């Protein structure tokens, strides 16, 4: 576990995660909605540091790029 940066300490050792729009209020010893952060004694810790949190495979043709590799055929 690595100490998370984006959180706000609240009363009763609760914290508010500020990573996404949900702004989860996480009680002491509990996880947020995404289960990637945990409140330990009033401090938020990341449980997935250094791991991929989401992945999607999509073709290059749908990307909003006019010149992907200029000068190629």
C-alpha positions as CSV (number, residue, x, y, z in Angstrom):
1,X,0.0,0.0,0.0
2,X,1.2,3.5,-0.9
3,X,0.0,6.7,0.7
4,X,-2.5,8.4,-1.6
5,X,-2.4,12.1,-2.4
6,X,-5.8,13.1,-3.5
7,X,-8.0,13.0,-0.3
8,X,-9.4,15.3,2.3
9,X,-9.4,14.4,6.0
10,X,-12.8,14.6,7.7
11,X,-14.1,14.2,11.2
12,X,-14.1,10.8,13.1
13,X,-11.1,9.6,11.0
14,X,-13.2,9.6,7.8
15,X,-11.7,10.8,4.6
16,X,-13.1,12.1,1.3
17,X,-11.4,10.6,-1.8
18,X,-10.9,13.2,-4.5
19,X,-9.8,11.0,-7.4
20,X,-13.1,10.8,-9.4
21,X,-16.5,12.6,-9.5
22,X,-18.1,10.3,-6.8
23,X,-16.1,12.0,-4.0
24,X,-16.5,9.0,-1.8
25,X,-16.7,9.5,2.0
26,X,-14.7,6.5,3.3
27,X,-15.0,5.5,6.9
28,X,-12.1,4.3,9.0
29,X,-11.0,0.8,7.8
30,X,-13.3,0.8,4.7
31,X,-12.8,1.1,0.9
32,X,-14.3,3.5,-1.5
33,X,-16.8,2.7,-4.3
34,X,-14.0,1.6,-6.7
35,X,-12.2,-0.6,-4.0
36,X,-8.8,0.9,-5.0
37,X,-8.3,3.1,-2.0
38,X,-8.5,2.3,1.7
39,X,-8.8,4.4,4.8
40,X,-6.3,3.3,7.4
41,X,-6.4,5.4,10.7
42,X,-7.7,8.5,8.9
43,X,-5.2,8.4,6.0
44,X,-6.0,7.2,2.5
45,X,-3.9,4.5,0.9
46,X,-3.8,3.3,-2.7
47,X,-4.1,-0.5,-3.2
48,X,-3.3,-0.5,-6.9
49,X,-0.2,1.7,-7.2
50,X,1.9,0.6,-10.2
51,X,-0.9,-1.6,-11.6
52,X,-3.2,-1.0,-14.6
53,X,-6.6,0.2,-13.4
54,X,-8.4,0.1,-16.7
55,X,-7.7,-1.0,-20.3
56,X,-9.4,-0.8,-23.6
57,X,-8.4,-2.0,-27.0
58,X,-9.6,0.2,-29.9
59,X,-8.5,0.6,-33.5
60,X,-6.4,3.6,-34.5
61,X,-9.0,4.6,-37.1
62,X,-11.4,5.9,-34.4
63,X,-8.8,8.2,-32.8
64,X,-9.1,11.9,-33.5
65,X,-5.8,12.2,-35.4
66,X,-5.4,13.5,-38.9
67,X,-1.7,12.6,-39.3
68,X,-0.8,9.6,-37.1
69,X,2.6,9.0,-38.7
70,X,3.4,11.9,-41.2
71,X,5.3,10.9,-44.3
72,X,4.3,7.2,-44.3
73,X,2.2,5.5,-47.0
